[in-house]
């Protein structure tokens, strides 16, 4: 059963004061974005440092991103009075596909078709595309995250470790600032 929207769930008009639920939702979006971004940057470090296990980190990251996406979509659907399960099912299938492709990349590494470095970069690129598509279909912050992850993946392919940090850290800070400065939308 869907709860009736309260007065704090009402959409805000452009220029109107932000309601308590909108501010809380924006803060949650910001901190979830920061956590997802930090986890991705840690993944880059793990990829650069560890001899093995970096692909397992990307698999874990897909599971974490999927859980965040499904919970956010479910709560958003409930707040809007929409059916929750179709949104969660769509998210589940989306992230299941991502997990399957990363598993294939892992299989390629284990069978010797590719080595650890390119396999990690490919996994990150798959995750970037999945985040981008999740942003297009489910929540715009994933779109921004996908862009940052794509730049990191390209950096892994072409740049050394110092150059990656020089590129990624300011970009990550800019992306976090964009999410932080976001205004509530009328449909939020």
N, C-alpha and C positions, 0 to 999 in steps of 0.2 A: 504494500500500500504506500502511495506517495504522500508525504506530508504536504499540507497546504502551505503555500509560501507565506511567510510573515511579512510585515511591513518593511523589515530591514532587507528582505530579498528583492524588493521592488527595484526595477531598473532606474538608474539615475539619468537625469536629463543632462545634456552637455552643459558644463559650467555649474552644475548643481554640486552641493557639498557631498562628499563621499560618505556613505553610510558605514556603520560599524562593520557589517559583514563584508562590504567591499574592501575596506582597509585591511581586514584580517585576511581576506582572500588574496589580496595583492602581496601582503607580507609572506604568506605561505608560498605563493608562486615564486617570489624572489628567492626565498631560502631554499626551496626545492631546486630551483635553477642553479643556485650557487653550489649546492651539494652535488648535483649531476655534473656540473662543470669541473669541480674539484676532483671528483672520481675519474673523470676522463683524463685530466692532467696527470693524476697519479698513475693511470693506465699507461700514459706515454712514458713516464719514468720507469715503471715496471718493465715495459717493452725494451727500454734502453739498457736496463741494468741486469735483468734476469736472463739466464740462459734458457730456462724452460718455465712454463707456467704462465707466460704472458697471454697466450690465447685463452687460457682458462679464466683469466681476469676479464677479458672482453665478454666471455659467455656470462660470467657473474654480473657484469655491468648491464648486459641486455636484460637479464632477469630483474635487476633493480629498476632500470628504466621502465620496463613493462609494468612492474608493480606500481610505480609512481603514476604512470600514464593511466592505468586502469582505475586506480583509486580516484585520481583527479577527474577523469571522465565520468565515473559513476556519481561522484558528489555533484559535479556540474549538472548532469542530467537530472538528478533528484531535485536540485535547487530550481531548475527550470520547469519542473513538473513533467519531464519527458521520461519515457521508459529507460530504465537503467541497463538491463541485461543486453539489449542490442548493441549499446555503446561498448560495454565491457567485452562482449563477444568480438566485435570488430577490432578492438585493441588487442585482445588475446591472439586472434589470427594474424594480425599485423606483426606482432612481436615474435610469434611462433615461427613465421617465415624468416625473420631476421636470425633467430636462433639456429634454424636449419641451415642457412647459408654459412654462418660462422662455423658450424659443426663441419660442413664440407671443407672449408678452408683449413680447419684443424686436421681433418683427414688427409688433405693434401700435404700438410707439413709432416705428419707422422709417416706417410708413405714415401717421403722424399721428393715429391713433385716440386715443392718449394721449400725454402728454409725459413727460419723463425722471423727474420726482419720483414721480408715482404708479406708473410702470412699475417703478421700483426698489423701492418699497414692496410692490408686488404680488409681485415676484420674491422678496423677502425673506419675504413671507408664505407663498408656495409652498414655499420652503426650510424655513421653520419647520414647516409641516404635514408635509413629508417627513421631517424629523428626528424629529418627534413619532411618526409611524408607524414609522419605523425603530427608535425606542425601544420601542414596543409589541411589535414583532415580532423584533427582533434584539439590541439592547443598550440597557439602561436609560439610559445616559448620553446617548444621542441624544434620549430623551424630555425630559430636563432641558434639554438644549441647545435643543430645539424650543420649549420654554416661554419661554426667554430670548429667542430670536429672534422669537417672536410679540409679546412685549412691546416689543422694539425696533421691529418693523414698525408697531405701533399708535403708538408714540412718533413715528416718522417722519411719520405721518399727522396727528397732533394737536399735537405739541410742537415748541418751537424747539430749536436745537442744544444750548444749555446745559441745558435741562430733560431732554433725552435722556440726556446724560452723567450728570446728577444721579440719574436713575432707573436707567440701565443699569449703571453701574460698581459700585454697591453690590450690585445683583442678580447681576451676573457674579461678583463676589467671593463672595457667598453660595453660588452654584451650584458654583463651584470648591471651596469649603470642603466642601460636601456630598459631592462626588466624592472629595476627599482623605480625608475621615473615614469613607468607606465601609468596612465590614467585609467580608471574603470570605464569599461565600455557599457553602453546602454543595455546590452544583453547579458552582462556579467551577473 
